[in-house]
Amino acid sequence: MGDILVGTCSWTDKALVGSGWYPVGRRDAEGRLRYYAERFPVVEVDSSYYALPGERNSRLWAERTPDGFVFDVKAFSLLTGHPTRAAVMPHGLPADARDPGVLDEVWALFTRGVAPLRQAGRLGGVLFQFPPWFRPGARAEAFLEDTARRTEGWPLAVEFRHPAWWREERAGATRALLARYGMAAVAVDMTQELPSSIPPVTPVTSPRLAVVRFHGRSAAWGTGSKEDRFRHGYGEAELVAWLPRLRALAERVGRVHVLFNNCCGDAAVRAAESMARLLGSRTSAPPARARTAPSGT
């Protein structure tokens, strides 16, 4: 059976930092990550969606966490077809993914940015979270093919936000498409009361990795503020209902990442703590002492 690693989709979220979960004396950049990594074996890097990751930060992250700890890095917005602010584009490049030169440069910078994590064995996966308008079809398949070509050898996970990908009549083709490129399908937990709701299917499309992201069950998904969209405290019964599915995934893949994205206050870390307890010791990475890191942010 593969390992099940439980964590959250951010360790730097303002709501979490302001919740008091981090103790006094552990609230600086280094202290927060070390404290988090003492309690969970995996975390998602959300900031890399909003701005390209830097080599220095990736190196510090690897140095400040114990052996066995891994980072799932969210792909930069331009690489998944999301709107991207000109202010975060490097070297004055336009935020235009249709320009082959711009796209090549951004891919090169993203690759260099995650290189220290790859070299340290800390890159758990790269998450490509596609927007709701990324629908099944020839253009989307060509996009996935290009992504696979540029990331050969990387652990990749794909989350679709358009429900058509996982509707019953299309699900088999979607599984086959992701399996062709060795991309792990991301399963989601979210409210099922909206037309945009993604069904809670758990397809296996990669032998090395499966990812499950818990978004909360707010009815304001896609419409409200960030706090409204993710405001949900998971009850134990909701988590227990997922245990058979998570264990079934672990029977078929090398590793399962279970990540809580209900980042409102400390709701995500509390849910992750509860899920880890329910699953038992299989959630923990091998204990190891973190290496001393140089000072810095």
HURA-V341222 format. One record per residue. N is the residue number from 1. SS is DSSP state (H for helix, E for strand, L for the rest). Layout:
BEGIN
((N:SS) (N:SS))
END
This chain:
BEGIN
((1:L) (2:L) (3:E) (4:E) (5:E) (6:E) (7:E) (8:E) (9:L) (10:L) (11:L) (12:L) (13:L) (14:H) (15:H) (16:H) (17:H) (18:L) (19:L) (20:L) (21:L) (22:L) (23:L) (24:L) (25:L) (26:L) (27:L) (28:L) (29:H) (30:H) (31:H) (32:H) (33:H) (34:H) (35:H) (36:H) (37:H) (38:L) (39:L) (40:L) (41:L) (42:E) (43:E) (44:E) (45:E) (46:L) (47:H) (48:H) (49:H) (50:H) (51:L) (52:L) (53:L) (54:L) (55:H) (56:H) (57:H) (58:H) (59:H) (60:H) (61:H) (62:H) (63:H) (64:L) (65:L) (66:L) (67:L) (68:L) (69:L) (70:E) (71:E) (72:E) (73:E) (74:E) (75:L) (76:L) (77:H) (78:H) (79:H) (80:H) (81:L) (82:L) (83:L) (84:L) (85:L) (86:H) (87:H) (88:H) (89:L) (90:H) (91:H) (92:H) (93:L) (94:L) (95:L) (96:L) (97:L) (98:L) (99:L) (100:H) (101:H) (102:H) (103:H) (104:H) (105:H) (106:H) (107:H) (108:H) (109:H) (110:H) (111:H) (112:H) (113:H) (114:H) (115:H) (116:H) (117:H) (118:H) (119:H) (120:L) (121:L) (122:L) (123:E) (124:E) (125:E) (126:E) (127:E) (128:E) (129:E) (130:L) (131:L) (132:L) (133:L) (134:L) (135:L) (136:L) (137:L) (138:H) (139:H) (140:H) (141:H) (142:H) (143:H) (144:H) (145:H) (146:H) (147:H) (148:H) (149:H) (150:H) (151:L) (152:L) (153:L) (154:L) (155:L) (156:E) (157:E) (158:E) (159:E) (160:L) (161:L) (162:L) (163:H) (164:H) (165:H) (166:H) (167:L) (168:H) (169:H) (170:H) (171:H) (172:H) (173:H) (174:H) (175:H) (176:H) (177:H) (178:H) (179:H) (180:H) (181:L) (182:L) (183:L) (184:E) (185:E) (186:E) (187:E) (188:E) (189:E) (190:L) (191:L) (192:L) (193:L) (194:L) (195:L) (196:L) (197:L) (198:L) (199:L) (200:L) (201:L) (202:L) (203:L) (204:L) (205:L) (206:L) (207:L) (208:L) (209:E) (210:E) (211:E) (212:E) (213:E) (214:E) (215:L) (216:L) (217:L) (218:L) (219:L) (220:L) (221:L) (222:L) (223:L) (224:L) (225:L) (226:H) (227:H) (228:H) (229:H) (230:H) (231:L) (232:L) (233:L) (234:L) (235:L) (236:H) (237:H) (238:H) (239:H) (240:H) (241:H) (242:H) (243:H) (244:H) (245:H) (246:H) (247:H) (248:H) (249:H) (250:H) (251:L) (252:L) (253:L) (254:L) (255:E) (256:E) (257:E) (258:E) (259:E) (260:E) (261:L) (262:L) (263:L) (264:L) (265:L) (266:L) (267:H) (268:H) (269:H) (270:H) (271:H) (272:H) (273:H) (274:H) (275:H) (276:H) (277:H) (278:H) (279:H) (280:L) (281:H) (282:H) (283:H) (284:L) (285:L) (286:L) (287:L) (288:L) (289:L) (290:L) (291:L) (292:L) (293:L) (294:L) (295:L) (296:L) (297:L))
END
